[in-house]
Amino acid sequence: GTGQRERERERVWVCGSSRGVTLGRKVSEMAKGAAQYDITHLLGQHLDRHLVFPLLDFLQAKEVYSEEELLDGKLDLLSKTNMVDFAMEIWSKRHDNPTPPEEMVKRREEVIQNLLSIQDQCGNILALITPESEDQECIADTLIREKLFDMAYLSEEYGVTQEHLKGFYEFARFQFGCGNYTAAADLLAYYRVLSSSQEKCFSALWGKLAAEILMPQWDIALGDLKQLQQLIENRTSVSAAVQLKQRTWLMHWSLFVFFNHPNGRNSVVELFMSDKYLNAIQTTCPHLLRYLVVAAVTNKRKRNTVKDVVRVIQMEEHSYSDPLTQFLECLYVSYDFAGAWAKLAECQVLLSTDYFLSKSGDDFIENARLLVFETYCRVHECIEIEMLAKRLNMTEEQAERWIVTLVRNAHLDAKIDSAKDQVVLGSQSSNVYQQLIDRTKGICKRTYDMNGALQKLN
């Protein structure tokens, strides 16, 4: 009914991502070279339209698509936001004409009028959160410190009503729509303190997270991301389908945080490999496997999860595959080392043209080389240094030093025969106790998760 539709609308902060999908499909038809690995059209389905702008800026800087296509895409996204001045700027650049069309000018006037109207609906709340000078704190912060910032007190002392609070929420959304992300994040934080509506607070937290991503404020965004995850899992009043959709959104939004925060890649493995979120990946978004692959390979503390990731890749091979997933399949499924080296070259192209992975490219390639060498050592008795040097694009002397360091760090039973210019390997079979430890890792966490799920059912 109407109430259900309203609740669904409140849950969704996104400003309509379907247009982003249209954009991605349109440009992907013309994709050549690096563009064949671009999945912006898939990611955009689960992102607020404002979060798609950094991705398009990146593609424009990398010249993955023509500038005209990307400018058209930006105009498409801007059409349902309040960033009219930015839209005019993009339009003028696209059409090489400094005079924007009349409908954009009228739209700008409408936005200004709407801003003034919504601002009036906030009552005295805006005055409470606005400091009189830069070196003074606002009344709201003082009241928060004194634990008086609630609707009962504001109603009695300042005449604030629920209608004012509703207008305040719309004002925060409006500021976000205008691209004023710092103000939007602050406004939504105050709103969440005042509101007693769990649904509205939940929606406001999505908006606050989006604003912090775009500012950016990675530490605060990480905290809000974890809070959102808890709220999603504790919301028993929504259907399983809605929870699945929200987990899918959370994983997509988390990419901004995890691949920019110093400790983010640890969290990618933890979140994406947890049962409920792994199920979401397999059900709705197998393209996220590329990010899981990079996080697992580059994270030495989570290296034991690589083979678990390979099992998932094999199950989802029919629905998604790219050079990153194919690299692990070559290495751990078919033991095709030549194929693995060939895939690494394709991986470099993919990594350099993926917004989230571009900073992880060198780290991934280095760790991938280590995986190839370690795996090669476990199935061969000796390795020609000359062959390895060619594979690594190194001189033989550099390759020999690289091998010495790797053997030491990986605790491999190996030695270098300088006379034959070979690396000679001993037995590489793993200790039976270590095999037992590897197989039982994660059982405790899965048991805890199952227990939690059973308690919810009861």
Buried (B, 14 or more C-beta within 10 A) or exposed (E): EEEEEEBEEBBBBBBEBEBBBEBBEBBBEEBEEBBBBBBBBBBBBBBBBBBBBBBBEBBBEBEBBEEEBBBBBBBBBBEEBBBBBBBBBBBBBBEEEEEBEEEBEEBBEEBEEBBEEBBEBBBBBBEBBEEEEEEEEBBBBEBBEEEEBEBEBBBEEBEBBEEBBBBBBBBBBBBBBBBBBEBBBBBBBBBBEBBEBEBBBBBBBBBBBBBBBBBBBBEBBBBBBBBBBEBBBEBEEBEEEBBBBBBBBBBBBBBBBBBBBEEBBBBBBBBBBBEBBBEBBBEBBBBBBBBBBBBBBBBEEBBBBBEBBBEBBBEBBEEBBBBBBBBBBBBBBEEBBEBBBBBBEBBBBBBEBBBBBBEBBEBBBEBBBBBBBBBBBBEBEEBBBEEBBEBBEBEBEEBBEBBBEBBEEEEBEBEBEEEEBBBBBEEBEEEEEEEEEEEEEBEEEEEEBEEEEEEEEE
